Amino acid sequence: MRKRVIQVLSYLAIGLVFATITILIAYKYLDSPKEKQLQREISELTLQYELLNSRMGQITEVLGDIQERDNNVYRTIFEAEPIPASIRQAGFGGVDRYKELQGYNNSALMVETSKRLDMISKQLYIQSKSFDEVVVLVKGKEKLLASIPAIQPISNEDLRHQPSGFGWRTHPIYKTAEFHPGMDFAAAQGTEIYSTGDGTIERADALAQGYGNHIVINHGYGYKTLYGHMSKMAVRAGQVVKRGQLIGYVGSTGLSTAPHVHYEVMKAGEKMNPINYYYNDLTPEQYQKLIELSSQSSQSFD
């Protein structure tokens, strides 16, 4: 009996050893149904991460196109400064932002996806704020368009008198080449002078050297216009005027050789060529003729 018991126990021990070895080998080299299910889920998640990265790449391209149009079309139309790329593309601070995603087999993929998602979210936020600003500018577009200088300061549609243009011209008194910062429109003494855009009279006096009786209108949005050598002024400082409103009369006060109006357009403190601001009251043919006349080398009236 003892021998049989020992023999049975020996068989059981040997079977137990082989079973243990088999189980260990199976766990090491063979996947259980649960592990196979988990591996399938990991593979599916990895695939979804890769697809998400691909779709975020497409979204980034579309967002880039929207940002380009925002800077170079929408904001340009309403004369707003473009948003610098350094602000649009700025990253996030902190080296430990994605610390919780480290230490896994697919950490690089998860971190990259999270970074791209955070970047898109920030860019969308900035773009949303930009569009909010553009909406405000759109609402003020009517006022903006009414304020920008857009007509000639005197009625001169037939262009019988050759205007002296913007640029280097011969000074009528000193006979030297000097830069002429505006346009001179010759007209009869007393010809009416009109505001070229909505605005507020900033000054109406004869205190500036050379301009004689002159008016400066602040149109807002960085624009100002100057009207010089008037015989008489019809407005006062602080008065609000509309485009086409009478502000004075042609004369030859100040440093002038003949009755005319000296007209200047300034934007953000820089003197611009007024030829670019007559698009409201001239036909294309008249505008082209005015360009040709004003570009000819001639002597200014002041």
Phi, psi and omega in degrees: 000318180297318181297319181295319179298316180296320180296317179296316179297324178295315179299317179297319180296315179298318179297321179296319179297312180296321179297318180297315179298317180297317180296318180297317178296319181296317179294329182281320188248345181241138181271141176281163177305322179294317179294320177299321179295317179295320179296321177297319178295320178296318179298318180294318178297319178299317179297319180294322175299316180294319177295321179297319177298318180296316180293324177294328175297318178294319179296321179298320178296315179296317179296322177298320177294320178296318179296321179297314179293325179298313182290316192259353178238291186299308183289331177291317180303318184262015174056043174257147180293137177294153178279123183299149178298330180298332177275317181296321187260008184299140181273194181249143180280163176095119181281342184260017183300324183247029183299324184290348180264359181276158175092009179247164180299325182252030182300317182300318180294316181292318180295315180299317179297317180295320179297314182295320179295318178296319181295316179297319180298318180292317180296322177295322178297314179297318180295322178298317178295323178296316179295326175299319179293319179296322178300317178297319179294323178298318180296331179264009184298320181299317179292321179299311182295327179286337184272328183294130177304128186216005178225171175283151181286341175228158178285111185215045188294328182279349175054039180289333181261128181287119180280150174269123190272185182280133178129197182284125181223163176279126180291133186291338183256311184275345179058033177243158179283119179226154180283125181261111190275014180205205176233140176255124176251112178287136180201164180294149176307130178091359177300139183290141177244136185242151172293135183271357177192162177297145178175192180238135179293115181275322175207149178213091185202188179235030187273338181281133184297129174092333186275346183062214175292117184217159181231140173241127179249129174265112184268355186079176180057024178087000184262140171220152175229151180234140180231114187247165173068029180292149172280328181205142178257141184250006180224172180230161180301137180092349182282140177271132181233160178249159176301133180088358180281142178295129179236345180178190185227144181299138177209200180218036180283160181078207181276088186215150181251350181196159179300126178191170172244126175269123188238129178233148174238128179238139176229122181053037178084353181259135181281125184256163176283115183299341182302338182275004186233038178238026190282354184269336189233013180235144173286163177305323180293317179294319180297316179297320179294320178297320178299314181298316182293316185287339182275350180289143179291122184208181177262136177281170180266354181214000000 
